[in-house]
Amino acid sequence: MKILVFSDSHNHPDLMTATVRAHLKAPASAGALDAVFFLGDGIGDFERLQNDYPGPRYAAVLGNCDGYALLDGGSYEKLVDLGGYRFLLSHGHRLSVKSGIQRAADYAIAKGADVLLFGHTHEAFDETIDGSSGGSVRCINPGSVGSWYGASFALLEIRDGRLLCSFGEG
């Protein structure tokens, strides 16, 4: 199972579009693209992508720069169960991720998430964080797909029950 994770396109969707297109056109032996997640700040870019490339499962949340967009009623967070994992999608601004990840990790654990996917910092990140009151959660930030310097995204693969994460750059 393959999941592409994007965040922070900020009206620069070229890398996001090219990456989805390439994965959808990949040979069957490479494995199908099952889902595309977007973590905010460029929701219009994501909506166009979803319309232009139907097929995989799409899920998105709003970011602090998305104003009052009404995608799924304007969700700032979303729980998605896929491939045996529960993902909490969040842009991260409401969890103060620029000030550290512990608060966000504790929140994700309280929500029952196995994986917290967040954006906002524009920096790729993948680490398992222990909760303040027990438990742990894998925290992944794909970076900024729309950045003028070091644009990035995450590719998650679930194989034999294991979640693998790699980062792509543009």
N, C-alpha and C positions, 0 to 999 in steps of 0.2 A: 504494500500500500504506500502511495506517495502523496504527500501534502506539500504544496508550496505555500510559504508564509511571507507576506509582504506588509510593509508599513511605510507611512510617511512618503507618499509619492509626490505630494505638494504640486500637483499639476504638471508633473514630469513622468508620465506613465510608460515611456519607451522601453525601459528595461523590463518592467512588469509584463507588458504586452508581448515582447519578444520571448521572454522566458516561458510564459504560458503557451504561446504558439509552438515553440520548439518542443515542449513536453507533450503537447497534444499530437504532434506529427511524428514523434519518436516511434521507432519500430516496436512491435508488441513485445519483443524480447527484452526491451528496456523497462517494461512495466508500465502500466497505465497510470495516468494522473487521476487520482481519486478525489482530491479536494484542493480548494484554493481558499486561504484565509487572508483577510485584510484587517489590519489593526489600527486603522484610522489615519486622518490627515491626508485627505485626497479621495474622499468617498465617491465623488463624481467620476474620478478615474476608474475606480473599482466597478462602479455601476456600468460604465461603458464596456469594460473588459468582460463582465458577466454577460452582457447582451451580445457582444461580438463573438464570444467563444463559449457557447453552451456545451454542456457535457458533464464536467466534474461538479461535485457539490461545492457550493459557494457559501461562505459565511463571513460577515464583516461587523465591525463595531465602529462607532464614531470616535474621532479624536478632537482635541481642543481647537483645531483650526477648521473643523467641519461645520461650524455654525449650528443652525437649527435644521439640518438635513433630517429627513423623515424615514430613512432606511429602517425597516423593521420597527417603526415607532420611535426611532432615535436612540437605539440601544448603545450604551457606553460599555457594556460588558455582555458576554454571552458564554454559556456553557455548551460545549459540543462534545458528544460522545461519539468516538470513532476509533475503530481498530482496537478496541479493548482499553482505550485511554479516555479519560475525561479532561478536556482542554478548557481552560478559562481564557477567553479572548478579552483583552483589555488594551486600550491605548496606553494606559499607565499614568496619565496626568492626574487622575483622581486618586491615585495611590502614591503620589509623590515619588515616582521612581527616579527622578533626577537627584533626589536627596538620599538615595539608597534603596536597596531591594527588600530589606527585611519586612517592612510593613506590607508590601505587596505579596510576599511569600506567605506571611501569616494569614492574610486575607484569602488567598487561593486555597490554602490548606483548610481553612474554615468552611469554604464553599465545596470542599470535597474533590478538588481538582488534583489530577496527577501531574499536569503540566500547565504552567502559566505562560501564555504567549502575550508579550507586550511590546510596545514601540516607544515613541516619544523621545528617547535619548539619542536616536540616530546612530547608536553604537551596537554592533553585533555582540551577542552575549549568550552563553550556554553554560549553566551551572546548576547543580542541585543544592538547594538551600534548606537547612534545617529550620523548622518552625520554633518560635520562642517557647511554645507550650507543647512541643512534641511534633512528630511527623516530619515529613519533608516534601518538597515539591521541586520539580525540574522547571527552571525559569529560562525561557528562550526569548531573545529579542533578535529579529532578523536584520536590524539596522534600518537604514533609510534607502528604499528603492529609488527614490527621486533625488538623491543627493548629487551635487555637482562634483563632489570629491568622495571617492570610495563608495559608490552606490552598492548596496548589498541586499540579499534576501536569504531566506532559509529554505532548505529542502529537508523535510522530515520523511523518513522511511520507517515503516513498521515491518520488521522481519522477524519471524519466529518469536513474536511477542515482545521484541526489543524495539525501543524507539531510538533511531539513529538520527543525528542532526549534522548537516553540513551547510556551509555558507557559500553562496555564489556571489560573484561581483561583476560589476559592469564598468 
